[in-house]
């Protein structure tokens, strides 16, 4: 790869709060790359890359993503202040894909494997077909087929099922939602090991409420009693599925139903699936038995690290990752989407790069 295509030219290891990188992680390593204009620029070099909470890259931008992998970096725009930031893939050991339709990504799995990359999928498989709450998402049957196909390729631990969010509307009750979850779960429980869900939080996102109101959809928040009723029903369904269950960024404790607070970027899952990757294990603080591939790091200094992602909501259990997505670019046009200002804006921005 030529310099013009983004080859890393120098690297600078940083210290963090006076300590050595590897003891605590407050900031990613910085490297210098050559950008698309031939300029030497500073870039973050994350260990874990989230692809992406902000838009569905596997569904709509998989070709773009592979091209950026080949270039070695991406230019990301901070959605809160508009400041551009370069992200280098030089140190990346894991990619976590988020999607409602990862089928377009399947053709690239051979490429990812040939590059020696670690990855897993957060697959949101809801059923709002009859309600048309996810107007541009393929039908449930097609997505179930894609889920099973992906699981057979990667293994059940690397394809996490999300029913996210759960929506209470004038058309949907708690009982209705449990029936929807049951219908999907009966078909895919053998192809995943985990189900993650969340209760729609309409009040937190003003634009979501406004878009729902414009669409004439009466959505309301779950009461605590309704959350418990759903959790109890799910626990009954799970007697036959035997999945691990988790809530995404929910404050309510549902442990009595066998439901934990989830970590979508999950160090436990990473350790289980990718333990052969010494650098990734070191990042997760799981390298006391690994004595190779880590020059300059004495075994005595290896210890678990606090790598919780402080940029997420308080109840989020994720460890630190760097998201490379952009808001207002997902043309699924789901009525409850927090990442799009309006469906029209997302469709206009379809071809970002």
Buried (B, 14 or more C-beta within 10 A) or exposed (E): EEEEBBBBEEEEEEEEEEEEBBBBBEEBBBBBBBBEEEEEBEBBBBBBBBBBBBBBBBBBBBEBBBEBBEBBBBBBEEEEEEEEBBBBBBBBBBBBBBBBBBBBBBEBBEEBEEEEBBBBBBBBBBBBBEBEBBBBBBEBEEBBBBBBBBBEEBBBBBBBBBBBBBBBBEBBEBEBBBBBBBEBBEBBBEBBBBBBBBBBBBEEBEEBBEBBEEBEBEBEEBEEEBBBBBBBBBBEBBEEBEBBBBBBBBEBEBEEBBBBBBBBBBBEBBBEBBBEBBBBBBBBBBBEEBEEEBEEBEEEEBEEBEBBBEEBEEBBBBBBBBBBBBBBBBBBBBBBBBBBEBBEEBBEBEEEE
